């Protein structure tokens, strides 16, 4: 009797940007605001520089190395114990209240479908690791922070930053570590940002999520799915 074999089914990956995609805020920017509120940074000087870096990110001109040195300066000066305590407060007061049911439901739908979930974010690992944990996501590709001989962060970046084309590169490395390549997986990527167009173009199913006007227009032009996760769009 002839036998039939099940068709090869590619593993499914659900990739997510974090800020303004799964969260209705920018965690990197909000961390800066928070450190000023608890007295770690000068309100006027830090606010001015933080706003300037944020504008550069939105325009796609951010020098990520300069930004990471700036963004980690207060943390580096205070050490691991104080930094961890501050981050726990940040989670309680800023992040946890901002996590929306719609984001949790989307993640849960992918879990129930058997998809592997990966957060791929341009925000550094110190800020985002606890956020990924709060969302129930184990796999996180974030900006990795170099560490000194004592194990504390130096302000430099370790490896390729997960920004623009760097997200594609880091995902390629992640796949290779598991003996996979892009053709061997069925991939979906959710992002709000024009900075993420390289990875949106790479995956099988790009989803412009809470997109700004530029990404919305591009998604409409390309025929990409558009998801307004937090608000209705007119």
WONORJO-V643154 format. One record per residue. RES is the residue in one letter. PSI is psi as a letter, one per 20 degrees, with the letter a starting at -180 (none if undefined). Layout:
res=RES psi=PSI
res=RES psi=PSI
//
This chain:
res=X psi=p
res=X psi=q
res=X psi=q
res=X psi=q
res=X psi=q
res=X psi=q
res=X psi=q
res=X psi=p
res=X psi=p
res=X psi=p
res=X psi=q
res=X psi=p
res=X psi=p
res=X psi=o
res=X psi=q
res=X psi=p
res=X psi=r
res=X psi=f
res=X psi=p
res=X psi=j
res=X psi=f
res=X psi=h
res=X psi=q
res=X psi=k
res=X psi=r
res=X psi=o
res=X psi=h
res=X psi=g
res=X psi=g
res=X psi=h
res=X psi=g
res=X psi=g
res=X psi=g
res=X psi=g
res=X psi=h
res=X psi=g
res=X psi=h
res=X psi=j
res=X psi=j
res=X psi=h
res=X psi=q
res=X psi=p
res=X psi=g
res=X psi=g
res=X psi=g
res=X psi=g
res=X psi=g
res=X psi=g
res=X psi=h
res=X psi=g
res=X psi=h
res=X psi=g
res=X psi=h
res=X psi=g
res=X psi=h
res=X psi=g
res=X psi=g
res=X psi=h
res=X psi=i
res=X psi=j
res=X psi=j
res=X psi=p
res=X psi=o
res=X psi=h
res=X psi=g
res=X psi=g
res=X psi=g
res=X psi=h
res=X psi=g
res=X psi=g
res=X psi=h
res=X psi=j
res=X psi=g
res=X psi=h
res=X psi=g
res=X psi=h
res=X psi=h
res=X psi=i
res=X psi=r
res=X psi=g
res=X psi=g
res=X psi=h
res=X psi=g
res=X psi=h
res=X psi=g
res=X psi=g
res=X psi=h
res=X psi=h
res=X psi=g
res=X psi=g
res=X psi=g
res=X psi=g
res=X psi=h
res=X psi=g
res=X psi=g
res=X psi=g
res=X psi=h
res=X psi=i
res=X psi=o
res=X psi=q
res=X psi=h
res=X psi=h
res=X psi=g
res=X psi=h
res=X psi=h
res=X psi=g
res=X psi=g
res=X psi=h
res=X psi=h
res=X psi=h
res=X psi=g
res=X psi=h
res=X psi=i
res=X psi=j
res=X psi=q
res=X psi=p
res=X psi=p
res=X psi=p
res=X psi=p
res=X psi=o
res=X psi=q
res=X psi=i
res=X psi=q
res=X psi=r
res=X psi=h
res=X psi=g
res=X psi=g
res=X psi=h
res=X psi=g
res=X psi=h
res=X psi=g
res=X psi=g
res=X psi=g
res=X psi=h
res=X psi=i
res=X psi=k
res=X psi=p
res=X psi=h
res=X psi=o
res=X psi=p
res=X psi=o
res=X psi=r
res=X psi=o
res=X psi=p
res=X psi=p
res=X psi=q
res=X psi=q
res=X psi=a
res=X psi=h
res=X psi=i
res=X psi=j
res=X psi=q
res=X psi=q
res=X psi=i
res=X psi=i
res=X psi=r
res=X psi=p
res=X psi=o
res=X psi=b
res=X psi=p
res=X psi=q
res=X psi=m
res=X psi=p
res=X psi=c
res=X psi=h
res=X psi=h
res=X psi=h
res=X psi=g
res=X psi=g
res=X psi=h
res=X psi=h
res=X psi=g
res=X psi=g
res=X psi=g
res=X psi=g
res=X psi=h
res=X psi=h
res=X psi=j
res=X psi=k
res=X psi=r
res=X psi=r
res=X psi=h
res=X psi=i
res=X psi=j
res=X psi=q
res=X psi=o
res=X psi=q
res=X psi=p
res=X psi=p
res=X psi=p
res=X psi=q
res=X psi=i
res=X psi=p
res=X psi=h
res=X psi=h
res=X psi=j
res=X psi=h
res=X psi=g
res=X psi=h
res=X psi=h
res=X psi=h
res=X psi=h
res=X psi=r
res=X psi=h
res=X psi=n
res=X psi=p
res=X psi=o
res=X psi=o
res=X psi=p
res=X psi=l
res=X psi=q
res=X psi=r
res=X psi=h
res=X psi=g
res=X psi=h
res=X psi=g
res=X psi=g
res=X psi=g
res=X psi=g
res=X psi=h
res=X psi=h
res=X psi=i
res=X psi=k
res=X psi=q
res=X psi=q
res=X psi=p
res=X psi=o
res=X psi=n
res=X psi=h
res=X psi=h
res=X psi=q
res=X psi=p
res=X psi=p
res=X psi=none
//
